[in-house]
Amino acid sequence: MKIKFSALFFALMIAVAGCAKDEYGNTRPLTDAEKGAMIGAAVGAGIGLTQKKKHGNKAVLIGAVGGGIAGGLVGNYMDKQKKDLEKVLAPEMSSGAISLQKLEQHRLRILMTSNTAFEVNSTQINSGFFSTMDKIAQVLNKYGKTELLIVGHTDSTGSDQYNQTLSEQRAQSVYQYLQGQGVIHQRLNAYGKGEMEPIASNNTDAGRRQNRRVEIIVVPLVAE
């Protein structure tokens, strides 16, 4: 993005300071109208590149899942998915190993804590949690017209860099597990936020356990 805007800025400077040729081939300053036309074209080109990238990526993703959800059906589609997740994950939700929340714009958040999914300081999913991950993957595959944002978080114990790396690696472990269960990679994005977004106080053991978590944000892909 920085390169694109630098190129756009350079184009604007040429437009402002540039010259044109008269009918005899001699150079002359650009008129205000000519400068305006060149600046408009440069800005339009920059916006066009940005929009093409933005919509192009979404188009590829929608194509990979066989088309998006019709706008009027998004709420119903995501509500059905939520009910199916609640059904298969009822034991985990009852024990506190998993929580499921409905967010704005029909998004869903599946939250797993390190207390159940990961050993302390480990980036590997506990083998005892595999069956839970299998159930999550089964529902996510059933409702394939979604993008999945896998986000790792930590408590404030340890250095910023250590926590950032740990959060990224845990998110990547979930990414790889879901991919291994048939969730296509085009739907998956994994990244870490370290200790930057706590959901509880880091001053208590209970709060730190809540903050050590991985979230899967389920985002509907809406057809345009």
C-alpha positions as CSV (number, residue, x, y, z in Angstrom):
1,M,0.0,0.0,0.0
2,K,2.9,2.4,0.8
3,I,4.4,1.8,-2.6
4,K,1.0,2.5,-4.3
5,F,0.5,5.8,-2.5
6,S,4.1,6.8,-3.2
7,A,3.6,6.2,-6.9
8,L,0.3,8.1,-6.8
9,F,2.0,11.0,-5.0
10,F,4.8,11.0,-7.6
11,A,2.2,11.1,-10.4
12,L,0.4,14.0,-8.8
13,M,3.7,16.0,-8.5
14,I,4.4,15.4,-12.2
15,A,0.9,16.6,-13.0
16,V,1.3,19.8,-11.0
17,A,4.9,20.7,-12.2
18,G,4.7,19.2,-15.7
19,C,4.7,20.8,-19.1
20,A,2.9,20.2,-22.4
21,K,3.8,20.8,-26.0
22,D,2.2,23.4,-28.2
23,E,1.3,22.9,-31.9
24,Y,4.9,23.9,-32.9
25,G,6.5,21.3,-30.6
26,N,7.6,23.9,-28.0
27,T,7.1,23.2,-24.3
28,R,4.6,25.2,-22.4
29,P,3.1,25.0,-18.8
30,L,0.0,22.9,-18.3
31,T,-3.2,24.8,-18.1
32,D,-5.3,24.4,-14.9
33,A,-7.8,22.2,-16.8
34,E,-5.0,19.9,-17.9
35,K,-3.5,19.7,-14.4
36,G,-7.0,18.9,-13.0
37,A,-7.5,16.1,-15.6
38,M,-4.1,14.5,-14.9
39,I,-4.6,14.7,-11.1
40,G,-8.1,13.2,-11.5
41,A,-6.8,10.3,-13.6
42,A,-4.0,9.6,-11.1
43,V,-6.4,9.6,-8.1
44,G,-8.9,7.5,-10.0
45,A,-6.2,5.0,-10.9
46,G,-5.1,4.7,-7.3
47,I,-8.6,4.2,-6.0
48,G,-9.2,1.6,-8.8
49,L,-6.1,-0.4,-7.7
50,T,-7.2,-0.4,-4.1
51,Q,-10.8,-1.4,-4.9
52,K,-9.7,-4.1,-7.4
53,K,-7.5,-5.7,-4.7
54,K,-10.2,-5.5,-2.1
55,H,-13.0,-6.9,-4.2
56,G,-10.7,-9.3,-6.1
57,N,-9.7,-11.1,-2.9
58,K,-13.3,-11.4,-1.8
59,A,-14.3,-12.6,-5.3
60,V,-11.7,-15.4,-5.2
61,L,-12.8,-16.5,-1.7
62,I,-16.5,-16.5,-2.7
63,G,-15.6,-18.5,-5.8
64,A,-13.7,-21.0,-3.7
65,V,-16.8,-21.7,-1.6
66,G,-19.2,-21.9,-4.5
67,G,-20.8,-18.5,-4.1
68,G,-21.8,-16.2,-1.3
69,I,-25.0,-16.1,0.8
70,A,-27.8,-14.0,-0.5
71,G,-28.2,-10.8,1.6
72,G,-31.6,-11.6,2.9
73,L,-30.7,-15.1,4.0
74,V,-27.5,-14.3,6.0
75,G,-29.2,-14.0,9.4
76,N,-31.0,-17.3,9.0
77,Y,-27.9,-19.1,7.7
78,M,-25.8,-17.9,10.6
79,D,-28.5,-18.6,13.2
80,K,-28.8,-22.2,12.0
81,Q,-25.0,-22.6,12.2
82,K,-25.0,-21.2,15.7
83,K,-27.7,-23.7,16.8
84,D,-25.7,-26.6,15.3
85,L,-22.6,-25.5,17.1
86,E,-24.5,-25.2,20.4
87,K,-25.9,-28.7,19.8
88,V,-22.6,-30.5,19.2
89,L,-20.7,-28.5,21.7
90,A,-23.2,-28.6,24.5
91,P,-20.9,-30.6,26.9
92,E,-18.0,-28.3,26.3
93,M,-20.1,-25.2,26.7
94,S,-21.6,-26.6,29.9
95,S,-18.1,-27.3,31.4
96,G,-16.7,-23.9,30.3
97,A,-14.2,-25.4,27.8
98,I,-15.9,-23.5,24.9
99,S,-18.0,-20.4,24.7
100,L,-20.0,-19.3,21.7
101,Q,-21.1,-15.7,21.1
102,K,-23.1,-13.9,18.5
103,L,-21.4,-10.7,17.3
104,E,-22.4,-7.7,15.2
105,Q,-23.0,-8.2,11.4
106,H,-24.1,-11.8,12.0
107,R,-20.6,-13.0,13.0
108,L,-20.0,-15.8,15.5
109,R,-17.1,-16.2,17.9
110,I,-16.0,-19.6,19.1
111,L,-13.7,-19.2,22.1
112,M,-11.4,-21.8,23.5
113,T,-9.2,-21.3,26.6
114,S,-5.6,-22.5,27.0
115,N,-6.8,-24.1,30.2
116,T,-8.5,-26.8,28.0
117,A,-7.0,-26.6,24.6
118,F,-3.3,-26.0,25.3
119,E,-0.8,-26.8,28.0
120,V,0.9,-23.9,29.7
121,N,3.5,-22.4,27.2
122,S,2.7,-25.1,24.7
123,T,1.7,-24.4,21.1
124,Q,0.3,-27.9,20.5
125,I,-3.4,-28.6,20.9
126,N,-4.1,-31.1,23.7
127,S,-4.9,-34.5,22.3
128,G,-7.9,-34.6,24.7
129,F,-9.3,-31.6,22.8
130,F,-9.2,-33.2,19.4
131,S,-12.7,-34.5,19.6
132,T,-14.0,-31.0,20.3
133,M,-12.0,-29.6,17.4
134,D,-13.5,-32.4,15.2
135,K,-17.0,-31.3,16.1
136,I,-16.2,-27.7,15.4
137,A,-14.7,-28.6,12.0
138,Q,-17.7,-30.7,11.1
139,V,-20.1,-27.8,11.5
140,L,-17.7,-25.3,9.8
141,N,-17.6,-27.6,6.8
142,K,-21.4,-27.9,6.7
143,Y,-21.7,-24.1,6.6
144,G,-18.9,-23.5,4.1
145,K,-20.0,-20.0,3.0
146,T,-17.9,-18.3,5.7
147,E,-14.5,-16.9,6.3
148,L,-12.7,-18.1,9.5
149,L,-10.5,-15.7,11.4
150,I,-8.4,-17.6,13.9
151,V,-6.9,-15.2,16.6
152,G,-4.5,-16.2,19.3
153,H,-4.3,-14.2,22.6
154,T,-2.2,-14.4,25.8
155,D,-2.1,-13.0,29.3
156,S,0.5,-10.4,30.2
157,T,3.0,-12.9,31.7
158,G,6.3,-12.9,29.8
159,S,7.7,-10.4,27.3
160,D,5.7,-8.7,24.6
161,Q,7.6,-10.6,21.9
162,Y,7.2,-14.0,23.5
163,N,3.5,-13.5,24.0
164,Q,3.1,-12.3,20.4
165,T,4.9,-15.4,19.0
166,L,3.0,-17.7,21.3
167,S,-0.3,-16.3,20.2
168,E,0.6,-16.6,16.6
169,Q,1.8,-20.2,16.9
170,R,-1.3,-21.3,18.8
171,A,-3.5,-19.7,16.1
172,Q,-1.5,-21.5,13.5
173,S,-2.0,-24.8,15.3
174,V,-5.8,-24.4,15.1
175,Y,-5.5,-23.4,11.5
176,Q,-3.6,-26.5,10.6
177,Y,-5.9,-28.8,12.6
178,L,-9.0,-27.4,10.8
179,Q,-7.3,-27.7,7.4
180,G,-6.5,-31.3,8.3
181,Q,-10.2,-31.9,8.9
182,G,-11.2,-30.7,5.4
183,V,-11.7,-26.9,5.9
184,I,-10.3,-25.4,2.7
185,H,-7.3,-23.1,3.3
186,Q,-8.9,-20.2,1.3
187,R,-11.4,-19.8,4.2
188,L,-8.7,-19.7,6.9
189,N,-6.7,-16.8,8.3
190,A,-4.6,-17.1,11.4
191,Y,-2.8,-14.4,13.4
192,G,-1.9,-13.5,16.9
193,K,-2.6,-10.4,19.1
194,G,-0.3,-11.3,22.0
195,E,-1.5,-9.6,25.2
196,M,-3.1,-6.6,23.5
197,E,-6.8,-7.6,23.9
198,P,-7.5,-9.0,27.4
199,I,-11.0,-10.0,28.3
200,A,-10.3,-10.1,32.0
201,S,-7.9,-8.8,34.6
202,N,-4.3,-10.0,34.3
203,N,-3.9,-9.4,38.1
204,T,-5.6,-12.7,39.0
205,D,-5.0,-16.3,38.0
206,A,-8.6,-16.7,36.9
207,G,-8.3,-13.6,34.7
208,R,-5.1,-14.7,33.1
209,R,-6.7,-18.1,32.3
210,Q,-9.4,-16.3,30.4
211,N,-7.0,-14.2,28.5
212,R,-5.0,-17.2,27.3
213,R,-7.3,-18.1,24.5
214,V,-7.8,-18.8,20.8
215,E,-10.9,-17.4,19.1
216,I,-12.4,-18.5,15.8
217,I,-14.4,-15.6,14.3
218,V,-16.9,-16.9,11.8
219,V,-17.7,-14.3,9.1
220,P,-20.5,-14.8,6.6
221,L,-19.6,-14.3,2.9
222,V,-22.4,-12.2,1.4
223,A,-23.0,-12.3,-2.3
224,E,-22.9,-8.9,-4.0
